[in-house]
Amino acid sequence: MKQAQNRNVVRLLLTFTIAGYCSGAVNLLGLELPNVDLIEDKRGVSMPFTHESPSSLFGCNDELVTEAHPCHHKNLKLKATHAGREQTQVPIYGILTQPYESDDFDTPNEYGEYALVETPLNGTYIKMSHVKYLEQGGARIVPVSYKLDVNELNSLLSQLNGIYIPGDSADALTNERYLSSIKSILLWAQSHNVADHFPLVAVGYGYLGLMMQAIKSEYTIQAVPAERYFSNEQINLRLAPELTYTFDGYNLTQLEDLLNQVTFLHELIYSIPLDRFLSESLLSSVFVPIATIHEEKRDQEGEFVALVEGSHFPFFGSALSLDKIQFNEESGLGVDQSKAAVKLAQRIANLFVDEARLSSNKFTQARDEYKAVIQNYDAKVVEGGAEMYLF
């Protein structure tokens, strides 16, 4: 949804929101993981966390390698195949809803608490393209309201196999309850991933909301030049393919040739330049930028970050609208839907869903699962041609 008529207001509100959040970033390194010094993690400085032997991973011994974390699941391929670790063939992904109509429930009281909402899905939405994007990889979808009480949210997350945080409007980043929900999800996922496996995927403004949780400087997030938002962009690799999860399996020549053929829709009016990303010690210790948005007049350090991965946990972030490559329903965006672009988008969706297959979470009651899935709701077509679930 383009917000052209509200862009100046959004920029002003977002500036205040970012400043407020940056002063109180979440301590993502608060967990004491056995035998792993997160600050000194090699993966954070572009070394291959994926392909090292267990003995070289900071005290990762055989006992720890039998667990999902802190020795990342990718290392387990040394002992077992991906299929051998599957916990479910049809994982359930939660998709966080976005605010459609903010109300009094989205503002905390003087103690920073939010009121309980009897019908938390009301006034929220999910674009159909996000649902289709994950379903094509074999996932089922459950809507997760950002208005859920933290206890209700944690209870629901414990029954899902992964969480996907979309962000289709900059207005979402001015909603305190939405950002608070992202914070709660991040803290729960970090804790849960110590002993189990739970992927977290954030795209668009959802990605930016996730990054805000670990940013301390109000100057890290920058305005994107007008010609660069709602634009189709090429990306530049920052790491060799084998040092990433997203592109592992390609050789460098193959991947560079592919990325020269395709473009990605970039819809953000705010984003994070690589040099500012790396200057944030907490952010760059927890997330690894793997690609940037190509810009002819800048070196890579000044380019905006396009894709990130978690240093320790199965977290993925994208400033690009990956879902639109296959499922764009809005006219005038000029999205690259070539065979090469579709194939790449499908591959990334498969990765996200494969990550969820490693989760052992499940609904305790089948009837609760049937009631929760998104098939219980009807989608609507709104102005501009976009199809979405308006709850």
C-alpha positions in Angstrom: 0.0 0.0 0.0 1.6 3.3 -1.1 1.4 6.0 1.5 2.4 8.9 -0.7 -0.2 11.3 0.7 0.9 10.6 4.3 4.7 10.4 3.6 5.7 13.6 5.3 3.7 12.8 8.4 5.1 9.3 8.5 8.6 10.5 8.2 8.1 12.9 11.2 6.4 10.3 13.4 8.9 7.6 12.4 11.8 9.9 13.4 10.4 10.2 16.9 9.7 6.5 17.1 13.2 5.5 16.0 14.7 7.9 18.5 12.6 6.5 21.3 13.4 2.9 20.4 17.1 3.4 19.8 17.5 4.7 23.4 16.3 1.4 24.8 17.5 -1.4 22.5 16.8 -5.0 23.4 19.8 -6.8 24.9 20.0 -9.7 22.4 23.2 -10.9 24.0 21.6 -11.3 27.4 21.4 -15.1 27.2 24.3 -17.1 28.6 24.8 -19.7 26.0 27.2 -22.5 27.1 30.7 -22.4 25.7 29.9 -19.6 23.2 31.2 -16.1 23.4 28.7 -14.2 21.3 30.8 -11.0 21.0 33.7 -12.9 19.6 31.6 -15.1 17.3 33.5 -15.6 14.0 30.2 -15.6 12.0 29.8 -12.0 13.0 32.9 -11.1 11.1 32.1 -13.0 8.0 33.7 -16.3 8.8 31.7 -19.5 7.9 29.6 -20.5 10.8 27.9 -23.0 8.5 30.8 -25.1 7.3 33.2 -25.3 10.2 33.8 -28.6 12.0 32.2 -29.0 15.4 35.6 -29.1 17.2 36.5 -25.6 16.0 33.2 -23.9 17.2 34.3 -22.3 20.4 34.1 -25.4 22.6 31.2 -27.0 20.6 31.7 -30.6 21.7 29.8 -33.7 20.6 27.2 -33.3 23.3 26.3 -29.8 22.2 26.3 -30.7 18.5 23.4 -33.1 19.2 21.3 -30.0 20.1 20.0 -27.4 17.8 21.8 -24.6 19.5 24.1 -22.9 20.4 25.9 -24.9 17.7 23.7 -23.9 14.8 21.7 -26.6 13.1 23.6 -26.3 9.9 26.6 -27.9 11.6 24.4 -31.0 12.3 24.7 -31.9 8.6 28.0 -33.3 9.6 26.1 -36.0 11.5 22.7 -36.2 9.8 20.9 -35.0 6.7 18.4 -32.2 6.8 15.6 -34.7 6.3 16.8 -36.8 9.1 16.2 -33.9 11.5 12.8 -32.9 10.2 10.2 -32.7 12.9 7.2 -32.1 10.6 6.6 -32.2 6.8 4.0 -29.5 6.9 5.1 -26.8 9.3 2.8 -24.1 10.6 4.1 -20.5 10.1 2.6 -17.6 12.1 2.3 -14.3 10.2 2.2 -11.2 12.4 -0.7 -9.0 11.5 -0.2 -5.3 10.8 -2.3 -2.3 12.1 -5.0 -1.4 9.7 -6.8 1.0 12.1 -4.9 2.0 15.1 -7.0 2.6 18.2 -6.7 3.3 22.0 -5.6 -0.3 22.6 -2.3 0.4 20.6 -1.1 3.0 23.2 0.3 1.8 26.6 -0.8 3.3 29.9 1.5 5.2 32.2 3.1 1.9 33.3 3.9 0.8 29.8 1.2 -1.8 29.8 -1.3 -2.5 27.1 -5.0 -3.3 27.7 -6.3 -6.8 27.0 -8.3 -7.0 23.7 -11.2 -9.4 23.5 -11.0 -9.7 19.7 -7.3 -9.0 19.0 -7.5 -9.6 15.2 -9.9 -6.8 14.7 -8.5 -3.8 12.9 -5.5 -5.7 11.6 -4.5 -7.2 8.2 -2.2 -9.5 6.3 -1.6 -9.2 2.6 -2.4 -12.3 0.6 1.0 -12.3 -1.1 2.8 -13.1 2.2 0.4 -16.1 2.8 0.9 -17.4 -0.7 4.7 -17.0 -0.5 5.0 -19.3 2.5 2.3 -21.7 1.3 4.2 -22.3 -1.9 7.0 -23.8 0.2 4.6 -26.2 1.9 3.6 -24.2 5.0 0.3 -23.7 6.6 -0.5 -20.3 8.0 -1.9 -19.0 11.3 -2.5 -15.2 11.7 -0.8 -13.8 14.9 -2.3 -10.6 16.1 0.1 -7.9 17.2 -2.5 -7.0 19.8 -2.1 -10.2 21.7 -1.1 -10.0 25.4 2.5 -11.2 25.8 1.4 -14.4 27.6 -1.1 -15.2 24.9 1.5 -14.4 22.2 4.1 -16.7 23.9 1.6 -19.5 24.2 0.7 -19.3 20.5 4.3 -19.1 19.4 5.1 -22.3 21.3 2.6 -24.1 19.1 4.0 -22.7 15.8 7.0 -23.8 13.8 8.2 -20.3 12.8 7.1 -16.7 12.7 7.0 -14.3 9.7 6.8 -10.5 10.3 5.7 -8.6 7.2 5.7 -4.8 6.9 3.8 -3.2 4.1 3.4 0.3 5.4 5.7 2.8 7.2 2.7 3.6 9.4 3.3 0.3 11.2 6.5 1.7 12.7 4.6 4.5 14.4 2.4 2.0 16.2 3.9 1.3 19.7 2.0 -1.9 20.2 3.2 -3.4 16.9 6.8 -2.6 17.8 6.3 -4.0 21.3 5.0 -7.2 19.7 8.1 -7.6 17.5 10.2 -7.1 20.6 8.3 -9.8 22.5 8.6 -12.2 19.5 12.4 -11.6 19.3 13.0 -12.2 23.0 10.8 -15.4 22.9 12.5 -16.7 19.8 16.0 -16.1 21.1 15.2 -18.0 24.3 13.4 -20.8 22.5 16.2 -21.3 20.1 18.7 -22.2 22.8 17.2 -25.7 23.1 14.9 -26.1 20.0 14.6 -24.6 16.6 12.4 -21.7 15.6 13.0 -19.5 12.5 12.1 -15.8 12.5 11.7 -14.1 9.2 11.1 -10.3 8.8 10.5 -8.5 5.6 9.9 -4.9 4.5 9.0 -2.6 7.4 8.9 -5.7 9.5 12.6 -6.1 8.9 13.2 -2.5 9.9 11.1 -3.0 13.0 13.2 -6.0 13.9 16.5 -4.2 13.4 15.2 -1.3 15.6 15.2 -3.6 18.6 19.0 -3.7 18.5 19.8 -0.2 17.3 21.1 2.4 19.7 21.8 5.4 17.6 19.0 7.4 16.1 21.2 8.1 13.1 21.5 4.5 12.0 18.3 4.4 10.1 18.4 6.8 7.2 15.9 8.2 4.7 16.0 6.5 1.3 16.4 8.9 -1.7 13.0 9.4 -3.4 14.1 7.6 -6.6 15.1 4.5 -4.6 11.8 3.6 -2.9 9.1 1.8 -4.8 11.9 0.9 -7.2 13.3 -2.3 -8.6 16.9 -2.8 -7.6 19.8 -5.2 -8.1 21.7 -6.4 -5.1 25.4 -6.9 -4.4 26.8 -9.8 -2.5 28.7 -9.0 0.7 29.7 -12.6 1.5 30.6 -15.6 -0.7 27.5 -17.8 -1.2 29.0 -20.6 0.9 29.3 -18.3 3.9 25.5 -17.7 3.9 22.4 -19.8 4.5 20.3 -18.0 1.9 22.6 -18.6 -1.1 24.5 -21.7 0.1 24.7 -24.2 -2.8 25.5 -21.7 -5.5 29.1 -21.1 -6.5 30.1 -17.4 -6.8 30.1 -17.3 -10.6 26.6 -18.8 -10.8 25.2 -16.5 -8.2 26.7 -13.3 -9.6 25.4 -14.2 -13.1 22.0 -14.8 -11.6 21.9 -11.6 -9.6 22.9 -9.7 -12.7 19.7 -10.9 -14.4 17.2 -10.1 -11.7 15.9 -7.2 -9.8 14.0 -7.0 -6.5 11.2 -4.6 -5.4 12.4 -2.1 -2.7 9.5 -0.3 -1.1 11.1 1.3 2.0 11.3 5.0 2.6 13.8 4.4 5.4 16.6 1.8 5.6 20.1 1.1 7.0 23.3 1.8 5.2 25.9 -0.9 5.6 28.5 1.2 7.3 26.0 2.4 9.9 24.8 -1.2 10.3 28.3 -2.3 11.1 28.9 0.6 13.5 26.1 -0.8 15.7 28.0 -3.3 17.8 25.0 -5.1 19.2 23.2 -5.2 15.9 26.2 -6.4 13.9 26.9 -9.1 16.5 23.5 -10.6 16.2 22.8 -10.1 12.5 25.1 -10.5 9.5 24.4 -8.4 6.4 24.9 -10.7 3.4 23.8 -8.4 0.5 23.3 -4.7 -0.2 21.2 -2.7 -2.7 23.4 -1.8 -5.7 24.1 1.9 -6.2 26.4 3.1 -8.9 27.7 6.2 -7.1 28.6 4.6 -3.8 31.0 1.9 -2.6 29.4 -1.0 -0.8 29.9 0.4 2.6 27.5 3.2 1.8 24.8 1.0 0.2 21.7 0.1 2.0 21.5 -3.4 3.5 19.3 -5.7 1.5 19.4 -9.1 3.3 20.6 -10.2 6.8 20.9 -13.5 8.6 21.2 -14.3 12.3 24.7 -14.9 13.6 23.6 -17.6 16.0 19.9 -18.3 15.5 17.8 -19.0 12.4 16.7 -15.3 11.9 16.3 -13.8 8.4 15.6 -10.2 7.4 14.9 -8.7 4.0 14.5 -5.0 3.0 13.2 -6.4 -0.3 9.6 -7.5 -1.1 10.4 -11.1 -1.9 6.8 -12.1 -2.0 5.9 -9.6 -4.8 8.1 -11.4 -7.3 5.6 -14.3 -7.6 2.5 -12.8 -6.1 2.3 -9.1 -6.9 -1.3 -8.0 -7.4 -0.7 -4.2 -7.5 -0.4 -2.5 -10.8 2.4 0.0 -11.7 5.2 -1.5 -9.7 7.1 -3.1 -12.6 8.1 -6.1 -10.5 10.6 -8.5 -12.1 8.6 -11.7 -12.6 11.1 -13.3 -15.0 11.8 -17.0 -14.8 15.1 -16.4 -13.1 13.6 -14.1 -10.5 10.7 -16.4 -9.8 13.1 -19.4 -9.4 15.3 -17.4 -6.9 12.3 -16.2 -4.9 10.9 -19.8 -4.7 14.3 -21.0 -3.5 14.4 -18.5 -0.6 10.8 -19.4 0.3 11.8 -23.0 0.4 14.6 -22.2 2.8 12.3 -20.4 5.2 9.9 -23.3 5.2 12.6 -25.9 5.5 13.9 -24.1 8.6 10.4 -24.4 10.1 10.4 -28.1 9.4 13.1 -28.5 12.0 10.9 -27.1 14.8 9.3 -29.6 17.1 6.5 -27.3 18.2 2.9 -28.4 17.6 -0.7 -27.6 18.7 -1.7 -29.8 21.6 -5.3 -30.1 20.4 -6.2 -30.7 16.7 -9.3 -28.6 17.0 -7.3 -25.6 18.2 -5.1 -25.9 15.1 -8.1 -26.1 12.8 -9.6 -23.0 14.4 -6.4 -21.1 14.1 -5.4 -21.5 10.5 -6.0 -18.7 8.0 -8.5 -20.7 5.9 -11.1 -19.8 8.5 -11.0 -16.2 7.2 -12.0 -14.6 3.9 -9.6 -12.4 1.8 -10.8 -9.2 0.2 -9.6 -7.1 -2.8 -8.9 -3.5 -1.8 -8.1 -0.4 -3.8 -5.1 -0.9 -6.1 -5.9 -4.5 -6.7 -4.1 -6.0 -3.6 -5.8 -9.0 -2.0 -5.6 -9.1 1.8 -7.1 -10.5 4.9 -8.9 -7.7 6.7 -9.7 -9.0 10.2 
